[in-house]
């Protein structure tokens, strides 16, 4: 698969947040309620999350939706 969004602000910020918490994609997906498949796709920039999962992710990390712009 082609990583169209790998340099997108969302992907960069997601990687930063995971690194700050020293958290794996698996643990993040399990604890946030985002499927592991989706979390992996977001991490590698294959797709971007829709509004529902974006809200889950922002809530999980305690950041605003604007943080991911």
N, C-alpha and C positions, 0 to 999 in steps of 0.2 A: 504494500500500500504506500501511497505517496503522502508524505507529511506536509500537506499544504499549509497548515497553520502552525508549524513548529516555531516560528518566530513571532507569532501573534502574542500580544500582551497577556492574554489569558493564560496561555501555556507557560510563558516565562514566570508569571506570578504564581501559578499553581506549583511549579517546581520549586520556587523560592519558599513558599509556605510549607511544603512538605519537607524541605531541607531544614528549615528553622525548627520544625517539630521532630526532626529525625524520624520521620514516619514513612512507611512503605505504602505503595499504591494499594496493596491488599488491605492493610489495616485502615487506611483512609476510606476505602470503598465500604468496608464492613461497618465502620463506625458512623459514616455519613449517610448511608442508605443509597448511595450511588452504586450501580452495578460495577463489578470489577472490570467487565468488558468496556463499559463506558468510561470509567476512570482511566483505564489504560489508553484508550483512544484520545481522551483529552490530554493526557500527559505527553503523548508522542505527537500531538498536533494533527491527528488524522481527521478529527471532527471537533467542533466547538459545542458546548452544552446549550441546550434550549433553556428557556426561562425557568422551568421547574427545577432542573438539576443545578442550574447556576445559583438559584436561591438556596438550595440545600448546601451547596459548597460554601457560599458566603456565610451562611449561618454556622456551619461547622467550624470554620476558621475564625469566626467573629469579625468579619470585615464587611464593608458595604459592597453593594453590587458595583459601584463606581470604581472600586479598587482594581477591578479586572479590566478596566479600559486601557 
